[in-house]
Amino acid sequence: MADPESVLREDPVLAPVIDRRDPHPLDPVENEFERLCVSIVNQQLSTASAAAVRERVFDVLGGTVTPDAVLDAPRDPLLEAGLSRTKVDYVKNAARAFRERDLTREGLAGRTNEEVIAELTRITGVGEWTANMYLIFVLQRPDVLPLGDLGIRRGIEQLYNDGEELSRAEMREVAAPWRPFRSTATRYIWAEYEAEG
């Protein structure tokens, strides 16, 4: 198996990014359900707001984020912790889905990325962006290109088109040489975009 960095260094634009940045961290995930809930909490919130809400929600759940804890939690304390009514519904939907189906690493191991996205987006409140974050950070799939992520789109535009807009088709073309390691390339582009931003 080829080394991701050696494949990605063949791209003359990405090679200097690899030299000057560490890729966005990819920490081992012990609680897949908790990570999905974190992605739902983070939707459309600034990093600081998301962290504050997440901490208060985890306190309501007694520090253990499990499907049972979420389903047993009354709505009012979750609302007081900063979740919108919609997000309370979303985390409860995710809890029911985890209870009914095996959405862990083991349960999804035999599924393609497209099948995982289809399975996760059956949950009301989980869209393609959240499913792609799950593929990258929870399942640690090597070849995911999350073009629904604003940071990735802006990062590609800055690096490959002087900050001018590119269509998603053009971005997929830029990313084609990164296969089968588009997740690693994505993590370098996030790191570069966050450092430049």
C-alpha positions as CSV (number, residue, x, y, z in Angstrom):
1,M,0.0,0.0,0.0
2,A,1.4,3.4,-1.0
3,D,2.0,6.0,1.7
4,P,-0.6,8.9,1.5
5,E,2.0,11.6,1.8
6,S,4.2,10.3,-1.1
7,V,1.1,10.1,-3.3
8,L,-0.1,13.6,-2.3
9,R,3.4,15.1,-2.8
10,E,3.1,14.3,-6.5
11,D,0.7,17.3,-6.6
12,P,3.0,20.3,-6.9
13,V,0.5,22.6,-5.1
14,L,-0.1,20.3,-2.2
15,A,3.5,19.3,-1.6
16,P,4.6,22.6,0.0
17,V,1.4,22.5,2.2
18,I,2.5,19.1,3.5
19,D,5.9,20.5,4.2
20,R,4.6,23.5,6.3
21,R,1.5,22.0,8.0
22,D,0.5,19.1,10.2
23,P,-2.8,17.6,8.9
24,H,-5.9,18.4,10.9
25,P,-5.9,15.9,13.8
26,L,-7.6,12.5,13.4
27,D,-8.0,11.2,17.0
28,P,-9.2,7.7,17.7
29,V,-12.9,7.6,18.5
30,E,-14.2,5.4,21.3
31,N,-17.8,6.5,21.3
32,E,-19.2,6.7,17.7
33,F,-22.6,7.9,18.9
34,E,-21.1,10.7,20.9
35,R,-19.1,11.9,17.8
36,L,-22.3,11.9,15.8
37,C,-24.1,14.0,18.5
38,V,-21.1,16.4,18.5
39,S,-21.5,16.8,14.7
40,I,-25.2,17.6,15.2
41,V,-24.5,20.1,18.0
42,N,-21.8,21.8,15.8
43,Q,-24.1,22.3,12.8
44,Q,-24.3,26.0,12.0
45,L,-22.5,27.1,15.2
46,S,-19.2,28.9,15.6
47,T,-16.5,26.7,17.2
48,A,-16.7,28.6,20.5
49,S,-20.5,28.4,20.7
50,A,-20.5,24.8,19.8
51,A,-18.0,23.9,22.5
52,A,-20.0,25.8,25.2
53,V,-23.3,24.1,24.2
54,R,-21.7,20.7,23.9
55,E,-20.3,21.0,27.4
56,R,-23.7,21.9,28.9
57,V,-25.4,19.1,27.0
58,F,-22.9,16.6,28.2
59,D,-23.5,17.8,31.8
60,V,-27.2,17.2,31.3
61,L,-26.5,13.7,30.1
62,G,-24.3,13.0,33.2
63,G,-21.1,13.0,31.1
64,T,-22.0,9.7,29.3
65,V,-23.3,10.2,25.8
66,T,-25.2,7.1,25.0
67,P,-28.4,6.5,23.0
68,D,-30.2,5.6,26.3
69,A,-29.0,8.7,28.1
70,V,-30.2,10.9,25.2
71,L,-33.6,9.2,25.0
72,D,-34.1,9.3,28.8
73,A,-33.1,13.0,29.0
74,P,-36.1,15.3,29.4
75,R,-36.4,18.0,26.6
76,D,-36.3,21.1,28.9
77,P,-32.8,20.6,30.3
78,L,-31.5,20.0,26.8
79,L,-33.2,23.2,25.6
80,E,-31.7,25.1,28.6
81,A,-28.3,23.7,27.7
82,G,-28.5,25.6,24.4
83,L,-29.9,23.0,21.9
84,S,-32.6,24.3,19.7
85,R,-35.9,22.4,19.6
86,T,-34.9,21.0,16.2
87,K,-31.5,19.8,17.5
88,V,-33.1,18.1,20.5
89,D,-35.2,16.2,17.9
90,Y,-32.1,15.5,15.8
91,V,-30.0,14.0,18.7
92,K,-33.0,11.9,19.8
93,N,-33.5,10.7,16.2
94,A,-29.8,9.7,16.1
95,A,-30.2,7.9,19.4
96,R,-33.1,5.9,18.1
97,A,-31.2,5.0,14.9
98,F,-28.2,3.8,17.0
99,R,-30.5,1.7,19.1
100,E,-32.2,0.1,16.1
101,R,-29.2,-0.2,13.7
102,D,-25.5,-0.9,14.2
103,L,-23.9,2.4,13.1
104,T,-20.6,1.7,14.8
105,R,-17.3,1.1,12.9
106,E,-17.9,-2.7,13.1
107,G,-21.5,-2.4,11.9
108,L,-20.6,-0.3,8.9
109,A,-17.3,-2.0,8.1
110,G,-18.6,-3.8,5.0
111,R,-20.4,-0.8,3.5
112,T,-19.1,1.6,0.9
113,N,-18.8,5.3,1.6
114,E,-22.0,5.9,-0.5
115,E,-23.9,3.2,1.5
116,V,-22.8,4.7,4.8
117,I,-23.9,8.2,3.6
118,A,-27.3,6.7,2.6
119,E,-27.6,4.9,5.9
120,L,-26.8,8.0,8.0
121,T,-28.8,10.5,6.0
122,R,-31.9,8.3,6.7
123,I,-31.7,10.0,10.2
124,T,-33.6,13.2,10.2
125,G,-31.0,15.8,11.2
126,V,-28.1,14.1,9.6
127,G,-27.2,15.5,6.2
128,E,-24.4,14.8,3.8
129,W,-21.9,17.1,5.6
130,T,-22.5,15.3,8.9
131,A,-22.2,11.9,7.2
132,N,-18.9,12.9,5.5
133,M,-17.5,14.1,8.9
134,Y,-18.5,10.7,10.3
135,L,-16.8,8.9,7.4
136,I,-13.5,10.9,8.0
137,F,-13.4,11.2,11.8
138,V,-15.2,8.2,13.1
139,L,-14.9,5.5,10.5
140,Q,-11.5,7.0,9.3
141,R,-12.2,6.2,5.7
142,P,-9.2,7.2,3.6
143,D,-10.9,8.5,0.4
144,V,-13.5,11.1,1.3
145,L,-13.8,14.5,-0.3
146,P,-16.4,16.6,1.7
147,L,-17.2,19.4,-0.8
148,G,-20.2,20.3,1.3
149,D,-17.7,21.8,3.8
150,L,-17.1,25.5,3.3
151,G,-13.5,25.4,4.6
152,I,-12.5,22.7,2.1
153,R,-14.1,24.6,-0.8
154,R,-12.4,27.9,0.1
155,G,-9.1,26.1,0.8
156,I,-9.1,24.5,-2.6
157,E,-10.0,27.8,-4.3
158,Q,-7.2,29.6,-2.4
159,L,-4.6,27.0,-3.3
160,Y,-5.6,26.2,-6.8
161,N,-7.4,29.2,-8.2
162,D,-6.1,32.4,-6.5
163,G,-9.2,32.5,-4.3
164,E,-11.6,32.6,-7.2
165,E,-14.7,30.4,-7.3
166,L,-14.5,26.9,-8.7
167,S,-17.4,24.6,-9.4
168,R,-17.7,21.4,-7.5
169,A,-16.9,19.5,-10.7
170,E,-13.7,21.5,-11.1
171,M,-12.8,20.8,-7.4
172,R,-13.4,17.0,-8.0
173,E,-11.0,17.3,-11.0
174,V,-8.4,19.1,-8.8
175,A,-8.8,16.3,-6.2
176,A,-8.7,13.4,-8.7
177,P,-4.9,12.9,-8.3
178,W,-5.2,12.6,-4.5
179,R,-7.1,9.3,-4.8
180,P,-7.2,7.0,-2.8
181,F,-6.2,9.4,0.0
182,R,-8.5,12.4,-0.4
183,S,-9.3,12.3,3.3
184,T,-5.6,13.0,4.1
185,A,-5.5,15.8,1.5
186,T,-8.7,17.2,3.0
187,R,-7.0,17.3,6.5
188,Y,-4.0,19.2,5.0
189,I,-6.3,21.7,3.3
190,W,-8.2,22.3,6.5
191,A,-5.0,22.9,8.3
192,E,-3.8,25.3,5.7
193,Y,-7.1,27.2,5.5
194,E,-7.4,27.5,9.3
195,A,-3.8,28.8,9.5
196,E,-4.3,31.3,6.6
197,G,-7.8,32.4,7.9
